Amino acid sequence: MQRLLPIAVGLACAMAASDCGAQEQQSFKSLLGKGFEIKSVTFAHGESTDNRDAVLVTLQNGKSIAVCFFAAANWINLSNNTLEDGKRCDVR
């Protein structure tokens, strides 16, 4: 159960970032450049994603966390446009 809690929190934050106290939005590439490390990658499909295939990537740097939300196809392709989009990741 403890393993599922971060996934549920990450999904909830990705879908309603304003409710999770997100301080800012940044691109995935900029977060990696600032020393954030990927802690989990979660595939999601269902009501919370409007039945679209999505990928949630959780990153951490010290006490800061980030949750990035990608369409599954964009994550698979890892296009620069997607990785450099400054609205993909919520940081707090």
N, C-alpha and C positions, 0 to 999 in steps of 0.2 A: 504494500500500500504506500509506503514512503516513497518508493521509486516512481509511482504514478503522480504524486502530488506536484513535483516540479513541472511535469508535462501538462497537467491540468492548469496550473498557474500560468505557464508560458502561453498556452492556447488562449486562455481567458485574456491575458494581457495583449496578445497580438490582435485579438478580435475587438478589443475595447480599450485601447491604450490610454485614453484620457481617464478612464476609471482606475488605472493602475499607477497613477502618479508618474508617468513617464516625464522625464525632465527635458529630453531633447530627442531629436531624430538624427541619425547619421547613416552613412552608407556602410555596407558590409566591408568594403575595402579599407575605408578609413579606420574602422574599428580594429581590423587586423594590424594595420600600420601603427596603431596606438598600443599594441601589445595584448589585445583581447585574445583569449583562447577559446576555441569551440569546446563546449562542454557536452552538448547533445544535439542530435539532429533527429527530428520526429516527423514522420509522415502523418498527415491528417486528412480524413475524408469523412464527410457527414454533415449533419445539420449546422454545426458551428462554422463550417466553411462553405455553406450554400451548396453542398454536394460537389464541390470542386476539389481536385487533388491539390494539396498544399504541403509545404515543408516549413517547419518551424526550426530555426537554428538558435540555440541558446549559447551565449558567449559570456565570459567573465574576465575581469581584470581587477584584481584586488577585491574591493568591496562593491565595485560597479558591475552591473549585469546588463546585458542587452538581449532582446528577443527580436529576431529578424523573421519576416514572413515572406515567403516566395511561392509563386505558383510552381507546382512540381516540375513542369516542363522547363521553366526558367532556371530552376536549381540544377536540373540535369545538364542543361546546356552551358551554364555558368557564363553567360554573355556579360561583356563589360558594362553594357547599359544597365543590366540588372544589378550587378555587383557595385556599381558606382551611384546607384539611385539613392539619394539622401533621405528618402522617406521609407525605406525598407526596414529599418531597425529602430526600435525604441530603446533608449538607454536611460538607466536610473542608477 
